[in-house]
Amino acid sequence: MAVLVQIAQFLLSLSILVFLHEMGHFVLAKLFHTRLEKFYIFFNPWFSLFKKKIGETEYGIGWLPLGGYVKISGMIDESMDKEQMKQAPQPYEFRSKPAYQRLLIMIGGVLVNFLLALVIYTFLLYTWGEQYLPTKNVKYGIMCDSVALDIGLRNGDRILSVDNREIEKFNNIFHDIVVDGASSIQVDRDGEKIDIPIREEYIAPLLKTSYFITPRFPFFVEDYLKVSPAKEAGIQVGDQIVGINEKETEFFDEFRAELAGIENEKIEISILRDGRKLNFTLTTTEDAKIGVSALVDAKHFFELEKIEYSFLEAIPAGISKGFSRAISYVKQLKLIFTPKTRAYESLGGFIKIGSFFPQVWDWKIFWEMTALLSIILAIMNLLPIPALDGGHVMFLMYEIVSGRKPGDKFLEYAQIAGMILLLSLLLYANGNDVVQYFRK
């Protein structure tokens, strides 16, 4: 059921984005009296889920959720309608319109997607505000994964700055290191300030890591796993685990380190309950677990900060957030096209994107993801690849600057090459998803 909820959110988000993107092309084409033959949400090879012709345009829903399209008369596009292009140009066709009108029609979808993201961010900030964990409030320090440990960080380090610049929001640390290319991180370790260099060879493993660093927290039992020796022994939800085999473990990472490798063995667990220290004996599972999940909700351990916005305040804040997200994504694209970072190995397809949606319906996260995907869709469509809007824009800019229009045959071959390239990228990204799924 949880997976179905994720799929439903992803498909709804994608449908909204595709519909509005294509509507951007549609409205501007209508504005310039250009004939539109088809308007489709999702692609419809061989058959459509729904179609209806109204006036000169066929409206429909395809079955292949890889995007959508508006078929514009007199244009070399993914439909590859060569017969139409052999006829004499008609006044209502795309190819008969001035270059500036064709340019506006082509960027219409991108403009709508970007403006949509700004509107969504504005209403998100107005409705929910912005809550975050200040770096200075991570009072117990950090927990590190293997990559962070290799870099030189240690459990319990307190982050002071990145490149000697204070990072206000804890969640921005990873972004500033990987995307902005920070060269060092400063930490407080047992009262001593330590400067840790971040060498370039760590970028590739950082892009593959699941969490890098997280706030360190005491170990409170939130729930039981399906197999739970702890539950059978009498440990309760809400108990704080503070020791194992008479060794104190103040934090979750300390307990996890002590438990590692203790499989099918009898151990003694110390807990705090209502101010009293109690001991329980249990036998660990085959994979060295006690069968409980830890409470990880930051608001239970740290003082969060929240910024509330009036509607007028939310507008500039939403615009700023949208541009910030766009700049960040452009930087991430640069990493993908930089071979030494091996960021291309982390490129994901529909499975990876769908996994970012929560397993329960959450409108706040849904709209946050939709805004982000809208920015991604806008930027990806601007890439100068034939078959994308950016490819058409590239050729139109050449025409405007040079005064010469590329030949139809050249545009036809470019469209085919672009479609092959896009299909290859699609197969690669979704193939990565499949490989990562089976590696889990």
N, C-alpha and C positions, 0 to 999 in steps of 0.2 A: 504493500500500500504506500509506503514512504517513497519508493521509487516512482510510482505513478503520480504522486503529488509533485515530485521534482520535474517529471516529464511534462505534466500539465502546465506548470509555471513557465517552463522553458518554451513550450509551444505557444502559449498565450503571449509571452513577451516577444517572441520572434514574429508572430502574426501582426502584432501592433507595429513593430518596427518596419517590417516589409511593406505593410499597407501604407503607412505614412511616407516611407521612402518613395514608393512608386507614385503616391499621390502628388509628391513634389514635382516629379516629371510630368504627370498628367495635367496638373493645373497650369503649369507654365506653357505646355504644348497647346492647351485649349486657349490660353491667353493670346498666343500668337497664331491662332486659327490653323493649327496643324492637326491633320486627321490622326486619330488613334484607333487602331484596329482591335487591339486587345488590352485588357487590364486584368492581370492575374496575380493572386496571392499564392505563392509556391508554384513550382514548375509542374507542367502537365504532359510529360511525354506519354504518348499513346492514348491517354484518356484523362478526363477531368472529373473531380468529385462533384462539381457544380459549374454550370455555365448558363448565361442568359444574354441574349443580344438586345441592347437598348440603343436605338438609333444606329449609328455607324460603328459602335464599339461593342465587342463581346467581353462581358465581365465573367470571371470565373475563379474557382479555387482548385489548385492542382493538388496532387497527392505527394509530391516530392518536396519536403521542406528545406530546400537549399537556397531559398530566396524567392524572388518574384520578378515580374517583368511587365513593361508596357511596350506593346509593339506599335511603333510609330511609322506611319507610311513614309516610304522613300528614305529609309535609313538602313545601313548595314549593321545588323545587331545579331543577337544569339539565334534569332529565327533563321538566319542565312537565306532569306527570301531573294534568290538571285533573279527570278523571273520578273519581279516587280522592278528591279533595278535596270532591266533591259529596256523598259518602256521609257517614253519621253517624260521628263520631269513635269509634275503637275503643281499648280500654285499652292495646293494644300499640303504638299509633301515636305518633309523635314529638309531634304536636300535643296529645296527651292528657297528656303528662308535665309535671311542674312546671317552671317557668321555669329554676330553677337547674340541673336535670338537662339540659335542652335546651342551656343555656349551656355546660356541661361537655362535652357531646357535640360541640358546634361548635368548641370550642378544643382538642379532643383532638389533632387533626392538627398544629396549630401547636406544641403542647407537645412532641409526639414529635420533630418536626423540630429544635426548639431543643435538647432534651436529647441528641439524636443528635449534633449538632455538638459539644457539650461532651464527650461520650464520645470522639468521634473525635480531637478536639484533645488530650485527655488521653493517649490511646494513641500518637498521633503524637509527642508530647513524650517519652513514656516510651521509645518504640522508637528514635527517631532524634535526640532532643534538639533543640536549636535553634541553628543556625549562622547567623551574620550577619557583615556587613562593618561594623566600627565606622567612623563618619565620620572620626574622627581618624587612621585608618590609610590613608585615601585620599591617599597621600603625593605623588602626581604632580598632584593637583588634579582638576578635572573637564573633561569635554568637553561642549559645549553644542550643542543644536539651534537652529534659527532663532528659535524662540519665546524660549528662554533668552537668546539674544543680544539680542533686542529688549527684554527686560526690563532688561538691563544687565549680565548675567553675561558672563564671558570664559573662553575655554579656558585652563586652568591655574589658575583661581581655586580656593582651598581653602575649603570651607564651614566656618565657625566656629560659626554658630548661626542659628536662625530665630526672629524676634521676640526676639532676644537670649536665647534659650533653647537650650542645647546639645542637639543631636539625636544620641543615642547610635548609632542604626542608620542607615546611609546610605540604605537603601531607604525610610525613613520621611519623608524630606525632602519628596518630592512630595506625599505624603498630608497632611502638616502645612500645606503651602502652599495646596493646593487644597481639601481637605475641611475642615480646621480654620480656614481663612480667615486665614492669617498675612498680616501687612501689610508685612513686611520680611525681608530675608535678609542676614546679615553674612558677608563673605568676607575672606580674606587674599589680597591681590594684590601680589605682589612685595614682601612684607614690610609692606605698609600695610593697615590694617583699613578696609574700605569698607562702608558701609551702603547697601543697594540696596532702594528701595521697590517693593512689588508692588501695582500699581494694579488696581482691580477689573476693568478692561476686559481684563486678561490672562487671567482665569479661563477664558473661553470657548476661546481658542486653546490654553491649557494642557490642557484636557480632550480636545482633538483630537490632541495631539502624541503621537508614538510612544514617545519616551523622555525628553524634556526635558533631563535631565543624566545622564551616566554617568561612572564613574571613568575618568580618563585613564590610558592605558597605552602602553608601548613596542610597536612593531609587529613581532611574531613571526609567521612564516608557519605557519599551522596545516594548510592543505590547498590543493589546486588547484581552480580552477573548471573547467567543461567546456572552455572555450577559455582556454588559459593560456600567453601569451607568456613569462611568468616561468619556467615549467617547461621550455619549449623552450630558454630561454637558459641554464639550468643552476642556477637558484635552487632551493634545497631546503627541504623542510619542516623547521622548526626554526631557519632562518636569521632573524636580526634585521635588518630593513630600516632603515638609518640615514641614507639620503640619496638625493637625486634630482638629477641634473645638477649635481653638485658642491656642492649645497646640503644642509646637514645637516638631517635631520628626525628628531628624537629620539623623537617620539611619533606615533601613528597619525594623529591629526587633522592634524598638520603635513604629513605625507606626502600625505594626502587633499587638503588645500588646494593643495599644489604641483602635484598631478596633475590637478586639475580643469581641464577644457577642452583637455587635451592628447590629441587624438584622432588615431589612425593616424599617430603620430609616433615617430621613433626617440629613445629616451632612455637615459640611463645610470643604473643603480640601484646604490647602495652597500649592502653587507650586512656583518654580522659573523658569522663562522662559526669556532667554536673559538678565539675570541680574535683571529682575523685579519680584517682588512678586505679585502673583495674587491669588484670592480666587474664588472657585467654590462650588456651592451647588448641592448635589445629594442625592439620596436615595439608601442605601445599598441593596444588594440582600438578599435572604432568608438565605444564608449561610454566611452572614456578610462579603461580599466582595464588592470591587468597580469595578471589571472587568478588571484589568490590570495585566500584568506580569512584573516582575522587571528585570532590566539588571543585570546579574550576571557574566558576562565575566570578569575574573580577570585582563586582560590586560588594561581594561578601568579605573581601580582604583589603581592598584599597579604596581610597577616596577618589571618586571620579568627578570630573568637572563637566558641566553642561552649559551650553550657550543657547539661550532662547532668542528667537528672532520675531519681530513684528513682520507683517507682510512687506512693508517698504524696506525693512532691513534685509529681508530674505532675498530680495531681487538682486542687489549687487553681490551678496554672499553666494547666491546660487550661480551667477554668471562667473564669478571668480573660481568657484569649485569646478565648474564645467571646463573652463580653460586650463585649469591646473591638471585635471584628469586627461585632457587632450594632449598637453605637453608631455605628461608622464608616459602616455601610450606611444607617442612618437619616439621617445627615448628607448622604450622597450623594443620597438620595431628595429631600431638601430642595433640593439644587442643581437636580435635574431639574425641580422645580416652581417654580423661580425663573427666570422668562423671561430676565432680563438676562444670566444666565450662559450661556444657550443650551446647557445641558447636555443637553437633550432631543435635540439633534442627534447626540449620541454614543450614544444609546440603541440597544442591539443586541438581536438575537433569537438564534435557535438557532445560526446560523453563527458569530456572535461568541462565544457561550458555548462552543461546541464547539472553537473555535480556541484556547481557553485550555488545553485538554488537550494534552500533549506528543505528538509524532509517533512516539515509541516508548513502549512500555508501561512506566510508572513508577508503582509502587504508592504511593510517598510523595506524589507530586504528585496522583495519582488521589484519595487520601483527603483531601488538603488542599482540592482542588476540591470534593469531595463535601460536606465540612463547610461550606465557604463557601456552596455552593448550598443547603444545608439551611437555613442562616440566612436567605438571601435568600427562599427559599420560605416560611419562617415569617413573615417580616415582610410580604412581599407579600400573603399570605393574610389578614393582620390589617388591611389597608387597608379602610376603611369603604365598600366598594363592593358593592352587591347582586350576588349570584352568587358572591362570595368569602365565606370563613368570616367575615371581618371585617364584612361586610354583615349576615349573620345575627346576629352578636354585637351589632351596633349596635341592631338592632330588639329583640333580647332585653333589652338594657340599658334601652331605653326602656320596655319592658313591666314590668321589675322596678322601675324608679323610679316610673313613673306608675301602675302597677297596671292599665293598659289594654293589651290585645293588639291590634296592627295587624291590620286586616281582611285576609282571604285575597285579595281582589281587589287591594288595594293591594300586598301582597307579590308577587302575580303580575306586576303591571306593573313593580314595582321590579326583579324578577328579570330580566324582559325587557330593561329599560333597562341593567342591569348587564352582561348578556351582550353587548349591542351595544357598550357601552363597552370591555369586555375584548377583544372581537374587533377593534375599531378599534385599540386599543393593540398587539395582537398583529400586526396587519397593518403598522402603522407601524414597529414595532421590526424586524420581519423585512424590511420594505421598505428600511429603513436599511442592513441587511446587504447587500442586493443592490446598492444604490447605491454603497456603499463598495467592494464587490468590483469593480465595473466602473470605478471611479475609479483603481484601482491600476495 
